[in-house]
Amino acid sequence: MRGARRRLCSALIVAYGLFSLYAAYSVFLRPRRPAAPRPHRDRRGPRGFTDHVALGNEEWNPWDADEKNELAASQQRYEASLKMIKYARSHLEQTSLRVQIWGKAAIGLYLWQHIFGGHLEPGDVTAQWREGSQNAGKTYFSFLTGPSVVPGYFSVEAEHVVLVLNGREPTKVAYATQWLHYAQTLLETRKIQHVAVVLLGNEQCNNAWIQPYLKRNGGFVNLLFVTYDYVSVNEEDIFQWPLGVATYRSFPVVEPSWSMVHDPRSYLCNFLGTVYKNSSRETLIKILKQDGLDKFCWIAAREQWQPQETNASFKNYQDALLQSDLTLCPVGINTECYRIYEACSYGSLPVIEDVMTPGDCGNSSMYHSAPLQLLKTMGAPFIFIKNWKELPAILEKEKNMSLQEKIQRRKKLLEWYRNFKAWMKQKFINTLENSFLPSDKG
């Protein structure tokens, strides 16, 4: 990369020199058109004409105005070129960090497309290789993803790398460690300088396997961004990252529309999902049926989790979000779930069961509001409940709300979600730049 930057700098200097020579030639060396002979003055002509032709002792040159205009135009071209060179040079100085993101988990698409607002080529989600790039802050980001992105078979074009990995289960961890060892080899051979990891963590926060790779523990990973309420989050080198939408099911980037905000919705609430045995989800379904509230809500419960959606089932789910004022979010294996963010995308207010799930997630050294401490810290305008017995009162209140009140609530939710993603993007960029860029301290 240093060689590429040196070549670019050399090209800018050469261009600057060429424009300087051209400007000097235009001003000092370019032959001037010969002055036309002084016209014969007709003494019998009108006095005004003779005054116009000759002023004092100066000769009148019919080409003089053209020469001045051409010189002025040449000077303007020179100044414009100089300005362009200065802009390119300052832009090169400003973009002082190049980061390549290797998206080897679906959560990488949430980072790139939803939080960064980045694009990928080709647009086909089944393509073997997809890539994109953008400038943000002082950093030039490039993003690679797809099955064909494998260690040793793509060009490493940055000295700083962000690895997006899946650590949910042992088979995923084994695959993730292969990528970590590849990154370690690149560091040891000085092909890259820094590594950060965005990790789809285990739903019970069993993430001990990543700890030896962290620099603080003698490893090489400078920064870790991890999902769920991992107790090791310290806001120094370990940061909580949002779960986001189910990009592995191709959940899209949703642009709010006028109708999404202003149209009345057919249902008070929705719940489409798996109902696990002896879970609070069973309690939720019973409460809805006992009070006859299921008539006002779009409910589609299934007994077994399905990893893939059909086109029909996915459209059904999107319609449910778009046509419901509230989206019910009972806990699963973890309190945080994709439907929270998917509901936000469609302006359907999440009603979240605010209880801790079994496992090792909980309060960190920095936060004491688990679960969902990241969302709570960011002031998420959700409805948090401790028991689904609170739901009938919530739905009764919904029945009495005016459309205008609901419109204002949707605006608030959509605005919050937009700001949340923008804040996460800026925090991510700032954290990388503060860690990877050399300190100005002497």
C-alpha positions, -999 to +999 in steps of 0.1 A: +000+000+000+029+023+007+041+018-028+007+028-042+006+059-021+041+069-032+032+064-069+001+086-064+021+113-047+047+112-075+019+115-101+005+145-083+039+162-082+045+156-119+010+169-127+017+200-106+050+206-125+034+202-159+006+227-151+033+252-137+053+249-170+022+254-191+012+285-171+047+299-175+047+292-212+013+309-216+023+340-197+060+345-208+069+325-239+038+321-261+043+342-293+019+372-294+000+379-326+016+408-344+000+442-339-021+454-368-008+485-386-022+517-373-052+526-393-051+558-414-069+586-398-093+603-419-092+639-409-125+645-426-142+619-405-163+625-375-143+636-344-159+608-323-145+581-345-109+595-344-111+597-306-122+561-305-093+549-327-065+567-311-062+576-274-033+598-266+000+583-279-011+546-275-015+525-305-048+507-309-044+468-313-075+451-325-062+418-311-054+432-277-088+422-261-085+387-274-050+383-261-061+395-226-091+372-226-069+342-236-043+350-210-071+353-184-086+320-195-052+304-193-046+317-158-081+305-148-073+270-161-040+270-142-056+281-110-084+255-114-058+228-120-038+239-090-069+239-069-077+203-081-041+192-072-044+208-037-078+191-032-064+157-042-034+162-019-055+173+010-079+144+004-050+120+004-038+135+037-073+133+052-079+096+041-050+085+063-063+050+071-072+021+048-093-007+063-104-039+046-134-057+061-137-094+056-173-103+060-173-140+070-206-139+089-240-126+079-238-099+106-212-083+083-240-073+059-258-055+087-226-036+094-220-027+058-254-022+042-275-011+072-251+008+095-227+021+069-253+024+041-228+008+018-235-009-015-222-043-029-215-054-064-229-075-078-263-070-063-272-107-065-272-120-029-262-155-041-230-143-058-198-160-049-179-127-045-193-093-036-174-061-027-179-024-020-160+006-007-165+041+007-147+069+025-158+076+060-140+100+084-103+097+078-107+061+066-111+044+033-132+012+038-134-017+015-157-047+021-154-082+008-178-111+013-190-143-003-181-180-004-151-173-027-135-151-001-111-177+015-077-173+031-049-168+006-072-164-024-078-127-025-058-096-025-050-080+009-051-043+000-050-026+034-027-027+064-057-027+088-082-055+088-117-060+104-127-097+106-165-103+108-169-138+124-196-161+137-189-176+171-224-190+180-215-227+180-184-250+180-184-256+142-186-218+136-159-212+161-136-237+144-141-218+111-136-185+128-102-196+142-090-205+108-095-168+098-078-156+129-047-178+123-046-164+087-047-129+100-020-137+126+003-150+097-002-117+078+007-098+109+038-119+115+050-113+079+042-076+083+016-076+055-009-060+079-005-040+110-038-042+130-068-065+134-102-059+148-130-085+151-168-080+149-182-112+164-217-127+163-213-140+198-228-171+215-264-165+226-255-176+261-223-154+259-200-184+260-172-165+242-142-176+262-125-190+231-119-155+217-101-142+248-066-156+241-066-138+208-071-104+224-040-082+226-046-075+263-042-113+269-010-117+248-028-121+214-030-098+184-066-086+181-067-049+190-105-045+192-135-067+197-171-057+189-194-085+202-232-091+202-253-096+233-247-085+269-212-100+271-198-093+306-163-085+293-175-053+276-153-025+289-156+003+263-118+002+260-110-027+237-143-047+239-175-031+228-211-043+226-224-045+190-261-047+179-275-080+167-293-062+139-317-078+113-316-113+099-294-106+069-289-144+066-325-144+055-319-115+032-338-090+053-335-058+033-326-022+040-360-006+044-365+031+034-394+047+053-422+058+031-451+083+036-476+055+038-455+036+063-457+066+086-492+079+080-515+050+070-537+033+096-526-003+104-549-032+104-536-049+135-527-038+170-498-063+173-481-092+157-461-123+167-447-146+140-422-171+154-414-204+171-431-212+204-408-233+225-421-257+251-424-244+286-413-209+275-428-175+281-439-176+244-464-203+254-477-179+281-479-151+256-501-172+232-524-183+260-529-147+272-538-135+237-563-164+233-579-162+267-587-125+264-598-128+228-570-104+219-557-127+191-586-112+170-568-079+170-533-092+163-515-110+135-504-143+152-486-171+134-470-195+158-449-226+148-435-253+170-401-257+152-376-231+142-370-228+105-336-213+094-347-204+059-377-184+046-397-191+015-406-160-006-442-164+006-434-167+043-409-138+042-435-115+025-460-126+051-436-115+078-429-082+062-466-075+058-472-083+094-446-058+105-460-031+082-496-037+092-491-038+130-487-010+155-468-032+179-444-061+174-443-085+204-408-097+212-408-125+238-374-139+248-359-169+230-325-183+237-314-147+243-335-116+251-321-097+221-335-109+188-336-099+151-373-089+153-365-059+175-345-043+147-368-056+119-398-040+137-379-007+139-373-008+102-411-008+096-421+016+123-437-011+144-430-005+181-412-034+198-428-047+230-399-065+247-399-090+275-372-074+297-358-105+315-324-121+315-321-155+298-300-184+312-263-184+305-233-162+311-247-129+298-253-101+323-241-069+337-206-058+326-181-037+344-193-007+324-231-013+323-256-024+349-288-025+329-287-059+313-304-072+293-303-050+262-279-026+278-268-011+245-304-003+234-313+011+268-281+032+269-291+047+235-326+055+248-346+031+227-383+042+228-396+007+232-422-008+256-403-030+282-424-054+302-415-080+329-444-103+324-469-109+295-497-104+319-491-067+313-500-071+276-539-068+279-536-033+294-511-022+268-534-034+239-564-017+256-544+016+255-536+010+219-573+007+210-579+042+224-549+059+207-557+082+178-540+077+144-522+111+149-507+098+181-496+066+164-481+086+135-460+107+160-448+075+177-438+060+144-419+091+134-401+090+168-392+053+164-380+056+128-359+087+137-344+070+167-334+039+146-318+061+120-299+080+146-289+047+164-274+033+132-256+066+125-242+067+161-230+030+158-213+038+125-195+069+140-185+050+171-171+022+150-150+046+128-138+066+158-128+035+177-108+022+147-091+055+140-082+061+177-067+026+179-050+022+145-038+057+137-005+068+153-009+091+183-001+128+179+014+128+214+051+134+212 
